């Protein structure tokens, strides 16, 4: 096979930034000799490409300028078109809202913070991801109730446009305002510094498995016996089915405690003959 060497020529446009203590004619005249400048490339243009044959009996230089530039322009145009398609697709995905199904899974959690009752309603997509929340409170004025309702709508819209639940959890965990204090009615959260702190702790535990935000240990997987492992293997198929039809937030990871085995129970659905 023949061997070639390729010489490629470019024109580079760049600017150099120098930081001067003061502006004097002497410093300005010696700027070209300084080596402390910051280079910023503005543009790089392809000039030409020479191909030289390295065979022993040939010193011929082949210049394929037009062909090379033509191919470069074609490839550049293809890349530009490809980037435009990718950017348009990315923008469509960003601005696209993933609506909730008409019939959806979810759960309602009732809890009391101080003397105030809080009802948290959730809605889930078919894959178990949370897509909406509703917040109902008692002993609050119309203004507070309206603000909480609209806050829940804003969170729901964010979730449906693809904002990760992690972002909301990190933003609202630890917020402090009244009502706050002891929490009753929730098996994993014993106290909260505000309603928002309580709500996003509950969502993080239920949908993100954030056990670090819970005040009580999870009872899931507490059995490590061989019989338990064998039962787990036998119930894998059943648990998979339950996950598909049950609210992920309601059962959390405690599927074993929530299931009732009816495999040995036979139901007689035949009517009595007269």
N, C-alpha and C positions, 0 to 999 in steps of 0.2 A: 504493500500500500504506500502511496505517495505521502510524504510529510510536508506540512505547510506551517509557516508562521504567520500570524495575523497581527497587523498593526492597526489599532483603532485610535482615532483622534476625536477629541471632544473639546468644546469650548465651555468653560465654567465661569459663571458670573457669581461673584460673592461679595460680601461686604465685611469689613473688619471694624470692630468696636474697640476703641481705646478709652480708658478712663484717666483723665488728667486732673492733677491737683489744681492747676491753674492753666489758663490759655495764654501762651506766650509764643512769639514768632519762632523762637529757637526750638521749642518743643514741637511745633507744627511742622517745621522743616525736617526734623529728624524722626517723624512718625514711621517712615518706611523702614527704618533700621530697628524699630522696636519689635520685640518678640512676645509681648504680653497681651496681644490683641485676641479677641474672641471672634472666630470665623463663623459666618452664617451663609450657607449656600443659597443663592436666590434662584439659579436656573442652570441646567446642564443640557447642552445641545450636542447632538451627534453630528460630526462633520463628515468624516469619511473613514473607510476601512480598506486597507491594502493587504492583499494576500500574496505571500512570497513562497514560491516552490523551493523546497530544500533538497531536491534531487541533485546529484553530483554534476550532471551535465546541463543544468538549467539554472540560470540566474534571472529568469523572467519574473517580473512583478505584475500580477493581475489585479487590476483595479475594478472592483465591482460596485462602484459608488451608487449608480442609479438603482441597480437591482437590490442592493442592500438597504438603501434608504426606502425603496418601495415596500420591501418586506417589513421593515421596521415600522413604517407608517401603518401598514395593514394590521400588524400585531398590536400596535398601540391603539388603533381604532377598535379592535376586537376587545382589548382589555378595558377600554373606556366604556364600551357598550355593556360588557359583563359587569363592570362596577356599577353602572347606572341601574341595571336590573337588580343587582344585590342590594343597592341602597334603597331602591323603591320597595323591594320586598321587605327590607328591614323596617322602613318607615310604616308600611302597611301593618306589619305585625305589632309595631309600637302603638299605633293609633287604633288598632282593632280591639273591640270590646267582646270578650267571651261571655255571652249571656248565660244565665242560669237556666237549667231545664225547667219545664213547667211543673213537673212532679219531682221533687228533690228530697234528699235525705238531710238529716240534721238532728239537733237535739235542743232541749230547753233546760237550762240550769237555773234553779232558784237558790238564792243565797241571801243572807242578811249581813249587812255591814253596819255595825253600830245598831241603830234602830231603823235602818232603811232597808227595805227589800229591793233586790235587784234581780230582774229576770233577763237572762242572756239567751237569745234565740240564734241559732246558726243554720246556714244553708250550705249544702255541699254539692259539688259536681259528681258525675257518675263514678269518677275514679277516687272519690273520697276527699279531694282537696276542698278546703273551705272557700266559698265564693261570696258570702254575705253574712252580715250580723244585724240583729235588732236588739235594742236595749230598752227595757221598760223599768221604770223606777216608781216607788211610792213615796208619799210624804214630800213631794217636790212640787214647786210651783209650775205653772204652765210654761214659763220662760225656760226653766232648766230642762223640763221634759222635751220641749221643742229643740233645744240645743243638743240634747243627747240623741234624739231621733235623727237629726240632720248630721251629727257626727257619725252615727252608724251608717248612714247612707254614703257619706264621703269615704269611709273605710271600705264599704262594700264595692263602690266604684273603683277604688284603687286596686282591690283584689281582682276584680274582673278585667282590669286593664293590665294585669300582670305584675303588680307590685308584690314582692315577696312578703309573706307574713312576718318574716324575721325583721324587716325594716320597721314595721309598726310596733312589734314587741320591744325592740331596742329603744324606740322613741318614747314609749309610754310607760314602760316598767319603771317603778320608783317615783312616779309623780305623786305629789302630796297635796291634798286638799280634803275638806270634809264632804261627805262622811268618810271616816276611816276608823281603823281599829280591828276588833275581833270579828272574824268571819264565821258564820254558822250556816250549815247546810251544804258545805263543800267538803268532800272527803280528803282533798289534797292541799287545800289552802286554808290556813288557820287565821291569818291576819292580812290586812292590806292597808296601804297608805292612802288609797283613794279608790274610787269606783274604776277608773281606768287602769290602775295598777292591778286590781283584782281581775278585771275582764281579760287583760292581755296575759296575765299569768295563766288563767284558765285556758285560753286559746293556745298558748305555747305548750302547755302540758298535754293538751288533747291532740293537737295537730302537728307539733314539732318534736314531741318526746323530750321536752326540756325539763328533765327531772331536777335540774339544779334550781329551778324556780318553785318547786313544790316543797311544802313543809313536812309532809309525811311520806314515807317510802312507798313505792309501788308494790302492790301485792302480786303483780304478774310475775310468773316464773319463779315463785318462791319454792316450788317443789322440785328437787333435783334427784329424786329417787329413780331407780331403773324402771319401776312400774310407771312412773310419771312420764319418762322418756318414751316408753313403749306406747302409752296412751297418746302422747303427742303425735307419734308417727301415724297412729290409726286415725287420729282426728284431723290430720292435715287437710284432707280433702273437704271435710265438713267446715273447718275454720275458713278455708279459702272461699267457700260458698257464702258463709256468714259475712265475710268482709265485703263481698260484692253487694249484699242486700241490706247491710246494717250501717248505721252512721258510724264513721270512724271516730268522730269526736265523742260520741256517747259511750262506746265500749273502751276507748283508748286502747291499751294493750291487754286488757284483762278479759280476753275472749274466753279463757277456760272457766273463769268464775261466772261469766254471763250465760254460758251455754247450759242447756238442760238436755240430757241424753234421753231421747224418746225411742231409741232403736228397738227396745224390748217391749214397747207398749203397742198392742194391737187394738185398733179402733174398728168397731163394727158399725159401718155406716148404712147398712141395709135396713130398710123400714120393716116394721112388723106387718106380717100378713094378717089380714082380717079373716 
